[in-house]
Amino acid sequence: MQVISSDAEKLEVLRQSYNILQFDGEADSVKAQNILQLVNDLSVLETPEVIVNNLANISPEKGHDSIRTAVGYGEQNDRQYIDLRFRPAFHDLLDAPQGYVDGAAINVLDARFKWFTNNDFSGNLRLESLSLFNVASLSPMRRWRKPISWMFDFRFDRTQMSATESVRNFISRGGAGVSFGQQALIPYALLTGEWQLASSYDKGYSLLLGVQAGVRYHFKTSQFMLSYEIDDAVAGFELDRKITEFQWQYNLQVNHAVRVMYRRMQYDFFNDEDWTINYHYYF
């Protein structure tokens, strides 16, 4: 039997016990009220580490503003470009988590443009992607709670077929799985499905099934994500791929940040490599 020794562990157990009673409709019971009293007593005795961790649970108005614009420099397959981004709402997994539900993301109309600086590239400015609606929830499993981590995304995007040729497509994507850990570190694994529509594909579409594993880490003024995904085309155009992605954001202030991104997509016919560094401003 596990021994609960620290006040922080006792406080977490009492809070979870009260959540269970509340879920069962017994929030007004004598047992629930006794637990609340113990929670209040122990809260006064919380250690400095617990207090620091609870600082992340600040009110939403003290978090970053939801409109985000970004500008930066990048390189895709040895071609340099200016990276331009705009998102009217709300929050992604790399944004500063203060004031938001940690591990949750909602993005609406997130647009990205690339302005290639190479003179030999036809059509220097192009719409790279437009995410119409993107939602993600990484909810770590607990002793008394076993939530499902999930995500879905609807967007216009591009598949890079060669160093100079890309195909415009529409993507519907979803996934479900589990995540673990507490607070700063969240490892996760998701089963994913993706349906791509593109007139340039054989049969006009590609249906992909795969698995994604990754880790998200939040430390003081920065957030970090690393993921690896394997997808197999089960119908339509053969688009088997492996995706390695690294992202890191450093928060300069509440509404100012620097973000670095690297992504490598390995297809049977081509390897697409892309990296960028951006300044993000929220307002």
C-alpha positions as CSV (number, residue, x, y, z in Angstrom):
1,M,0.0,0.0,0.0
2,Q,1.3,3.4,-1.0
3,V,1.9,5.8,1.9
4,I,0.9,9.5,1.3
5,S,3.4,11.6,3.3
6,S,3.5,15.1,1.9
7,D,0.8,17.8,2.3
8,A,0.8,18.3,-1.4
9,E,-0.1,14.6,-2.0
10,K,-2.7,14.7,0.7
11,L,-4.2,17.8,-0.9
12,E,-4.4,16.2,-4.3
13,V,-6.1,13.1,-2.9
14,L,-8.7,15.2,-1.1
15,R,-9.4,17.3,-4.2
16,Q,-9.8,14.2,-6.3
17,S,-12.1,12.6,-3.7
18,Y,-14.3,15.8,-3.7
19,N,-14.4,15.7,-7.5
20,I,-15.7,12.1,-7.4
21,L,-18.4,13.0,-4.9
22,Q,-19.3,16.1,-7.0
23,F,-19.6,13.9,-10.1
24,D,-21.9,11.5,-8.2
25,G,-24.2,14.4,-7.2
26,E,-23.1,14.4,-3.6
27,A,-21.4,17.8,-3.4
28,D,-23.7,18.8,-0.6
29,S,-23.2,15.7,1.5
30,V,-21.6,15.8,5.0
31,K,-18.6,13.8,3.7
32,A,-18.0,16.3,0.8
33,Q,-18.2,19.2,3.2
34,N,-15.7,17.6,5.6
35,I,-13.3,17.0,2.7
36,L,-13.7,20.7,1.6
37,Q,-12.8,21.7,5.2
38,L,-9.7,19.6,5.1
39,V,-8.7,21.0,1.7
40,N,-9.0,24.5,3.1
41,D,-6.9,23.6,6.1
42,L,-4.2,22.0,4.0
43,S,-4.1,24.8,1.5
44,V,-2.7,27.1,4.1
45,L,0.2,24.7,4.6
46,E,1.1,24.2,0.9
47,T,4.8,24.1,0.2
48,P,6.4,26.8,-2.0
49,E,6.6,24.3,-4.9
50,V,2.9,23.7,-4.8
51,I,2.3,27.5,-4.7
52,V,4.5,28.0,-7.7
53,N,2.7,25.3,-9.7
54,N,-0.7,26.9,-8.8
55,L,0.5,30.2,-10.2
56,A,-0.3,28.7,-13.7
57,N,-4.0,28.7,-12.7
58,I,-4.4,32.4,-13.0
59,S,-7.4,34.1,-14.4
60,P,-7.9,34.2,-18.2
61,E,-7.7,38.0,-18.4
62,K,-4.1,37.8,-17.2
63,G,-3.1,35.3,-19.9
64,H,-2.0,36.2,-23.5
65,D,-4.5,37.9,-25.8
66,S,-6.1,35.6,-28.3
67,I,-5.3,37.3,-31.6
68,R,-1.8,36.3,-32.8
69,T,0.3,37.6,-35.6
70,A,3.8,36.3,-36.5
71,V,6.6,37.1,-38.8
72,G,9.9,35.2,-39.3
73,Y,12.5,33.6,-41.5
74,G,12.6,30.0,-42.7
75,E,14.0,27.5,-45.2
76,Q,12.3,24.7,-47.0
77,N,14.3,22.3,-49.1
78,D,17.1,24.8,-49.5
79,R,14.7,27.6,-50.5
80,Q,14.6,30.6,-48.1
81,Y,11.3,32.4,-47.3
82,I,9.7,35.0,-45.1
83,D,7.1,33.4,-42.9
84,L,3.8,35.3,-42.2
85,R,1.1,34.1,-39.9
86,F,-2.2,35.4,-38.5
87,R,-4.7,33.7,-36.1
88,P,-7.8,35.6,-34.9
89,A,-8.5,33.1,-32.0
90,F,-7.6,31.5,-29.6
91,H,-4.8,29.3,-28.2
92,D,-2.5,26.5,-29.2
93,L,-0.3,24.0,-27.3
94,L,2.8,26.1,-27.7
95,D,1.3,29.4,-26.5
96,A,2.0,30.4,-22.9
97,P,-0.4,28.3,-20.8
98,Q,-1.1,30.9,-18.1
99,G,-4.8,31.8,-18.0
100,Y,-5.8,28.8,-20.2
101,V,-6.5,25.2,-19.6
102,D,-3.1,23.5,-19.7
103,G,-2.9,20.8,-22.5
104,A,-5.9,22.2,-24.4
105,A,-6.0,24.1,-27.7
106,I,-8.6,25.8,-29.9
107,N,-7.5,27.5,-33.1
108,V,-9.8,29.2,-35.6
109,L,-8.8,30.5,-39.1
110,D,-5.1,30.1,-38.4
111,A,-3.5,31.2,-41.7
112,R,0.1,30.9,-42.8
113,F,1.8,32.5,-45.8
114,K,5.3,31.9,-47.3
115,W,7.1,34.6,-49.4
116,F,9.9,32.8,-51.1
117,T,13.0,35.0,-51.7
118,N,14.5,32.9,-54.5
119,N,14.2,34.7,-57.9
120,D,13.7,31.4,-59.7
121,F,10.6,30.5,-57.8
122,S,7.3,31.2,-59.7
123,G,4.7,32.7,-57.5
124,N,6.9,33.9,-54.6
125,L,4.0,34.6,-52.2
126,R,1.7,31.7,-51.5
127,L,-0.9,30.6,-49.0
128,E,0.8,27.7,-47.2
129,S,-2.1,26.6,-45.0
130,L,-5.4,27.7,-43.5
131,S,-6.7,25.8,-40.5
132,L,-10.4,26.4,-40.3
133,F,-10.9,24.8,-36.9
134,N,-8.4,22.9,-34.8
135,V,-9.0,21.4,-31.3
136,A,-6.7,19.4,-29.1
137,S,-6.9,18.1,-25.6
138,L,-4.1,16.3,-23.8
139,S,-5.6,15.3,-20.5
140,P,-3.2,13.1,-18.4
141,M,-4.6,10.0,-16.8
142,R,-5.0,10.0,-13.0
143,R,-5.6,7.3,-10.5
144,W,-9.3,8.0,-10.3
145,R,-9.8,9.5,-13.7
146,K,-9.0,8.0,-17.1
147,P,-9.7,10.7,-19.7
148,I,-9.2,10.3,-23.5
149,S,-6.8,12.6,-25.2
150,W,-8.0,13.7,-28.6
151,M,-7.7,16.1,-31.4
152,F,-9.3,17.0,-34.7
153,D,-8.4,19.5,-37.5
154,F,-10.0,20.8,-40.7
155,R,-7.7,22.8,-43.0
156,F,-6.5,23.7,-46.4
157,D,-2.9,22.7,-46.8
158,R,-0.1,21.7,-49.2
159,T,1.8,18.5,-49.9
160,Q,5.3,19.0,-51.2
161,M,5.8,16.6,-54.1
162,S,9.3,17.8,-54.9
163,A,11.6,20.7,-54.1
164,T,9.7,23.1,-56.3
165,E,6.2,21.4,-56.8
166,S,3.5,21.3,-54.2
167,V,-0.2,20.1,-54.3
168,R,-3.0,22.0,-52.7
169,N,-5.4,19.9,-50.7
170,F,-8.2,19.9,-48.1
171,I,-7.5,17.8,-44.9
172,S,-9.9,16.3,-42.3
173,R,-7.9,14.9,-39.5
174,G,-8.6,13.3,-36.1
175,G,-7.0,11.3,-33.4
176,A,-7.6,9.7,-30.0
177,G,-5.4,8.2,-27.3
178,V,-3.8,8.7,-23.9
179,S,-1.4,11.0,-22.2
180,F,0.4,10.7,-18.9
181,G,2.5,12.7,-16.5
182,Q,1.6,15.7,-14.4
183,Q,1.9,19.5,-14.8
184,A,5.1,20.3,-16.6
185,L,5.7,17.0,-18.6
186,I,3.0,15.3,-20.7
187,P,4.0,12.3,-22.8
188,Y,1.2,11.2,-25.1
189,A,0.2,8.6,-27.9
190,L,-2.6,9.0,-30.4
191,L,-4.1,6.8,-33.1
192,T,-4.7,9.1,-36.0
193,G,-6.8,9.2,-39.2
194,E,-6.6,11.6,-42.0
195,W,-8.6,12.2,-45.3
196,Q,-7.0,14.3,-47.9
197,L,-8.8,15.6,-51.0
198,A,-6.7,16.9,-54.0
199,S,-7.5,16.9,-57.7
200,S,-3.8,16.3,-58.4
201,Y,-3.9,12.9,-56.6
202,D,-4.6,9.6,-58.3
203,K,-8.3,8.9,-57.5
204,G,-8.5,12.4,-56.1
205,Y,-8.0,11.5,-52.4
206,S,-5.8,9.7,-49.9
207,L,-7.0,8.0,-46.7
208,L,-4.3,7.6,-44.0
209,L,-4.2,5.7,-40.7
210,G,-1.3,6.0,-38.3
211,V,0.0,6.6,-34.8
212,Q,1.7,9.6,-33.3
213,A,3.8,9.7,-30.1
214,G,5.2,12.8,-28.5
215,V,5.9,14.8,-25.4
216,R,5.0,18.3,-24.3
217,Y,7.0,20.1,-21.7
218,H,6.3,23.4,-20.0
219,F,9.1,25.0,-18.0
220,K,8.7,28.5,-16.5
221,T,8.9,30.8,-19.6
222,S,9.0,28.3,-22.4
223,Q,7.1,25.4,-24.0
224,F,8.5,22.5,-25.9
225,M,7.0,19.8,-28.1
226,L,8.6,16.8,-29.8
227,S,6.6,14.3,-31.9
228,Y,7.0,11.4,-34.3
229,E,4.2,10.0,-36.5
230,I,3.9,7.1,-38.9
231,D,1.0,7.1,-41.4
232,D,0.0,4.4,-44.0
233,A,-2.2,5.1,-47.0
234,V,-5.1,2.5,-46.8
235,A,-7.0,3.9,-49.8
236,G,-6.6,6.3,-52.7
237,F,-3.2,8.0,-53.5
238,E,-0.2,6.2,-52.0
239,L,1.0,8.8,-49.5
240,D,2.8,6.7,-46.8
241,R,4.9,9.0,-44.7
242,K,6.9,9.6,-41.5
243,I,6.8,12.9,-39.7
244,T,9.3,14.2,-37.2
245,E,8.5,17.6,-35.6
246,F,10.2,19.8,-33.0
247,Q,8.7,23.0,-31.7
248,W,9.9,25.4,-28.9
249,Q,8.6,28.7,-27.8
250,Y,10.2,31.2,-25.4
251,N,7.9,33.8,-23.8
252,L,9.5,37.2,-23.8
253,Q,6.5,38.8,-22.1
254,V,2.8,37.9,-21.8
255,N,2.1,39.0,-25.4
256,H,5.5,38.6,-27.0
257,A,7.3,35.3,-27.8
258,V,9.8,33.7,-30.1
259,R,9.1,30.3,-31.6
260,V,11.3,27.8,-33.4
261,M,9.9,25.0,-35.6
262,Y,11.5,22.1,-37.4
263,R,9.6,19.5,-39.4
264,R,10.7,16.6,-41.6
265,M,8.2,14.7,-43.7
266,Q,9.5,11.5,-45.3
267,Y,7.6,10.2,-48.3
268,D,8.5,7.3,-50.6
269,F,9.0,9.8,-53.4
270,F,10.5,12.8,-51.5
271,N,11.7,14.1,-48.2
272,D,10.3,17.5,-47.3
273,E,12.4,19.4,-44.7
274,D,11.3,22.8,-43.3
275,W,12.5,25.0,-40.4
276,T,11.5,28.5,-39.3
277,I,12.0,31.0,-36.5
278,N,9.3,33.5,-35.8
279,Y,8.4,36.5,-33.5
280,H,4.9,36.2,-32.2
281,Y,2.8,39.1,-31.0
282,Y,-0.6,38.7,-29.3
283,F,-3.2,41.4,-29.1
